[in-house]
Amino acid sequence: MKRITYISNFSRPLSLDDLDAISEVSIRNNKRDGLTGALFCFRNIFYQILEGEEEAVDRCFARIEKDDRHSRVFILEIEEDIERRKYGEWEMRTVMLDESTDPLMRPIRHLLSTLANTHRTLERYTPQRVLREIQMGGSPDQIQARYEERTVMFVDLFRSTSIFESWPVDVATMVLHRFYDTALNAIQREQGIVSKLTGDGIMAYWPANNAGGAVQAAIAMLQEFDELRKRSAEKDNPLRLLHAGVGLATGRVLEGNIGSSVHMDYTVLGDTVNTAARLEGATRKAGWSLVFDESTKNRLQGMEASSQASASAPIRLIGRFRAKGKEDAVKLYTVDQATLRNAIDHEALRQEIRTLGQVLYGKTK
Ligand SMILES: Cc1cc2nc3c(=O)[nH]c(=O)nc-3n(C[C@H](O)[C@H](O)[C@H](O)COP(=O)(O)O)c2cc1C
């Protein structure tokens, strides 16, 4: 037999009638399927234990997971091959903790809200691939390292050092948040996996057969930065100086856990990752905010050829780049689209950031 324990959040305010409806269907179905357990509701949190024959538990949980009355289902534990039920007497007991006046329920309410808060915090700080493993009840340290074909993205906020040096902390963090918010949302919309935040940048990756997703995410975030700068054109608005570059490279990476028992990181490594980082660096001189390598270009053209999609903006060769210690120069490509052009003079940007810093601190020269 199998037992699954999870927590989730209401996806919208649910009335007592809504909760009764869930309870009713659970009691009916679970009796039919030989499932037992308990469902606790508290504020906007569900906590459920579901146990029974493996196949029945899996079938029921698959329905529950898809239910749009709740979201952010986070599995706390999956117990396989259990011999005895814990909740033999009930079909499915539903406990509305908000309603209960039993003083014994107070610590349970406290426990549940602490548990939910801890998991929401964990969600924000944990690499996505590791989180997925935890949410599915697995052990992230057991994920085997392997070689994979990936499109790797590096995004960098231009002149971040000058920003941090010159601007008041609240302004610098506000700009940093806008940068991360825009870029991370664009990556998430295209199903990219965020590997790490580097302080003033992001490393993310996609399966190489979705290189198009990586390019779309890059174009979307760069367009949004462009619009944000245009909307923030007043002289003392720091957002008008928010510029970023994106580098993409496609190829084989080693994906998996690295580190030790003291500190673990789940990430991708290898030449493709180094190339993506260098191409991001190349955006400073290339005159384009998006630069990618030839294998990314080939993947994109392969995808276009196999889909019926109308031709998107043309891909353009913009130069060559010889990396240190490499025989062959890497060809640099971009998407020929006006918003991706950047003619930033980095020295002038640095000066502007400093001058604005003086204004923001109320100093005048
Ligand atoms: C928090 C939560 C817990 C649920 N628990 C159960 C359950 O234990 N058993 C069950 O059959 N359905 C449960 N449901 C409802 C299922 O998601 C789904 O609506 C239902 O199983 C569909 O049953 P039907 O096909 O008989 O209409 C739960 C839903 C929510 C939101």
The ligand as a Gaussian input file, in Angstrom:
#p B3LYP/6-31G(d) Opt

LIG

0 1
 C       -7.855000      19.548000      -1.417000
 C       -8.660000      18.529000      -2.193000
 C       -8.723000      17.216000      -1.744000
 C       -9.445000      16.265000      -2.448000
 N       -9.470000      14.976000      -2.001000
 C      -10.133000      14.046000      -2.712000
 C      -10.143000      12.689000      -2.293000
 O       -9.580000      12.314000      -1.272000
 N      -10.828000      11.803000      -3.054000
 C      -11.451000      12.144000      -4.213000
 O      -12.029000      11.283000      -4.875000
 N      -11.474000      13.415000      -4.613000
 C      -10.827000      14.375000      -3.894000
 N      -10.851000      15.665000      -4.320000
 C      -11.657000      16.024000      -5.487000
 C      -10.968000      15.649000      -6.779000
 O      -10.036000      16.653000      -7.121000
 C      -11.971000      15.501000      -7.930000
 O      -12.736000      16.660000      -8.066000
 C      -12.895000      14.329000      -7.701000
 O      -12.166000      13.198000      -7.322000
 C      -13.668000      14.038000      -8.983000
 O      -14.582000      13.012000      -8.694000
 P      -15.780000      12.591000      -9.697000
 O      -15.049000      12.167000     -10.961000
 O      -16.456000      11.460000      -9.002000
 O      -16.618000      13.821000      -9.865000
 C      -10.134000      16.649000      -3.620000
 C      -10.071000      17.959000      -4.065000
 C       -9.359000      18.897000      -3.355000
 C       -9.290000      20.319000      -3.853000

